[in-house]
Amino acid sequence: MPATRTVQTEEAADLLQLTRTFASKELSPKAAADEADGTFPRDLFRTLGRSGLLGLPYPEEYGGAGQPYEVYLQVLEELAAEWSSIAVGVSVHALSCFPLAAFGTEEQRRKWLPDMLGGELLGAYCLSEPHAGSDPAAMRTRAVRDGDHYVLDGVKAWTTHGGHADFYTVMARTSDDRTHGTSCFLVPADAPGLSADPPERKMGLTGSATATMRLEGVRVPIERRIGEEGQGLRIALASLDSGRLGIAAVATGLAQGAFDHAVRYARERETFGKPIIDHQGLAFVLADMGAAIHSARATTLAAARLKDQGLPFTSEASIAKLVATDNAMKVTTDAVQVLGGYGYTRDFPVERYMREAKVMQIFEGTNQIQRMVISRALSRPDGGTVTVLGKET
């Protein structure tokens, strides 16, 4: 029972139906095998790119599809319902393009964004480090000015698409100022001195390559610095606001996929002479799963509407990420329980969904960090406005 959706345009409706069909026909048959083998499905990202799905939330003038975030996030949901590694990859690619799209000069956007959004290139985002995960201001990677270049040295951890990406959006320290000492750089994958360690051995999302990236004397022309020198932390935090919505949508789609399998199984499996969905104890578990998914979706899309109107959404993005990922962990765990012993085997995909849900509570800022963001917003005397068409009243 896939999600029921309402959108504002026929174009968006067609896009979502196209995505649902693609996910069912192209992703579902490959997901289990590639995840089991740890195979990175680079060819599928090219297919998605040529279909226009890698640049959905960016302006058409730069090669994007010009879709609102409310639509883009539902596309992520549809992909995640079949294969989370693909949906996470699309979200990370969008994240890696965000600094250039939002903070680059017009010349930079016109020079690089069309190729980045056009489908052939795949991006990666390098912020975290072995000693600077939840505290990006503590990063140690350095960018030292040398004439008309910067020389980058350091280590970036947990890089999705590490070793497979065509470009890397890298945050590096240009001074010792914690708040204004970080800058953002667009580094091509073939830059001398840039290398990837072997991929991490993960409990889930094994079809998504995650690797440590090493920068050893990587020379980057000054024209590849995005934004002003020292603006990197602001760029990183703005990027994460959007990225958290992406992960909230992926988590919601992941939960929907697990729920669909659980409901289908409960309708077909019989005990004591009737389908197990007709037993009240299990039916109530399914009802709670459905309610959790609906609440996650509503919370995520409400935050997306704020973003689409150009309104602040930092706290709402953290709420969406927190609610959606915690719910996904609970829903997928319950899905395994509904299937009983079969749920614990790899003959059914729900055990994979459960393993994949765990990391949703960790990346793009742990859920403990989300609670910090939300609680800090509560201490500020703002909010409470009523808006109509983006105008405060």
Salt bridges, closest charged atoms under 4 A:
ASP34 OD2 - LYS30 NZ 3.73
GLU61 OE1 - ARG110 NH2 3.26
GLU70 OE2 - ARG305 NE 3.08
GLU77 OE1 - ARG5 NH2 3.00
GLU77 OE1 - ARG297 NH2 2.81
GLU78 OE2 - ARG5 NE 2.75
GLU78 OE2 - ARG20 NH2 2.68
GLU106 OE1 - ARG109 NH2 2.99
GLU106 OE2 - ARG110 NE 2.68
GLU120 OE2 - ARG50 NE 2.79
GLU129 OE2 - LYS156 NZ 2.91
ASP135 OD1 - ARG178 NH2 3.19
ASP146 OD2 - ARG219 NH1 2.92
ASP148 OD1 - HIS149 ND1 2.77
ASP166 OD2 - ARG42 NH2 2.78
ASP176 OD1 - ARG142 NH2 2.34
ASP197 OD1 - ARG214 NE 2.89
GLU223 OE2 - LYS111 NZ 3.32
ASP326 OD2 - ARG371 NH2 3.28
ASP334 OD2 - LYS330 NZ 2.61
GLU351 OE2 - ARG346 NE 3.98
GLU351 OE1 - ARG355 NE 2.87
GLU356 OE2 - ARG352 NH1 3.35
ASP382 OD2 - ARG380 NE 3.89
